[in-house]
Amino acid sequence: MRIGYVFLPERGATDLVLAELSVQLRDAGHTLAGAVQYTSGCGGHHCDMDLQVLPDGPVLRISQNLGGASTGCRLDAGALERAVMEVAQRLAGAQLLIVNKFGKHEAEGRGFRQLIAEALSAGLPVLIGINSMNRGAFFDFVGDLAEPVPAEKVADWARLVMAEVV
């Protein structure tokens, strides 16, 4: 059971690393499951967040437009749960599960949390992005099982853990 995490403090940097990795591994013929995030249209603190379901699933907008004066969470929880269902349908036969972020919903026991646990229980390695806000909840969830993966080493780590999958 292998779970690696990527943490980069710059906004969007972890998303970019995981998205680029997914393309690189797919192009090399690896079978992936999961979701990577693309963020666009940023103005102030408002950004459009889209998840690409791996390997061949839809792109789902997981943010809601709450208006320019909004300061609340813009995550569309229903869209996130749809992404989780899409990923679950593509998990069989995968060599690696990539999850864009252990976010607020995962910290609260929702989102990708159950799918991550199921993948690990089945021996499927998991690579996940974490952020400062939910870092503590992530470590409460995984204990000492998770290993940090430097951004410049994600491809090496992924190839290593995929080679271990029987």
Phi, psi and omega in degrees: 000118182233129173226122178247153178228149178243131177227117173233129186287338182287136181301125178084351184293317179296318178304315182296317179299314182290323178294316179296320178299317182299321178293314181300314182290320177300314180296336178273001175094011180276150179263118184244157169226160177129203181208138175240149187255141172239130181245135182213172174063032182288131174217111187069235179258005181262125178222151172274129181246124179238138175252130172264117178283128182269149357271339191224018186277185183286165168262123184244129174284119181253007176248153177245148176273108181258006180098158185295334182271356183292140175238000182276178179295130182262001181296133174269099185300324178296319178293323177297316180295326175297319178299317178301315179297319179298317180294316181303323180291342184250008186287325182300130178084357180287151176262343183202138173256122176250126178239125186303322184197141167271094188258197183301318181293320177295320179300329180268006177094008181246202177062226183277000188304309181295321180295321176299313180298317179296318179298313180297319179298328180275000180086010179275125178292151183232136172238127188222145173272142175233160177233170182298319186297323185248013182302312180300316179296324177299312181290330173297323181287314187262349182061226181262017181282333186278146177238137178290140178237111178299144183307321182285354181244007185298320181294318178297315180298315181299313180298319180298310183288329177291328178292336180278344181288127182268000000 
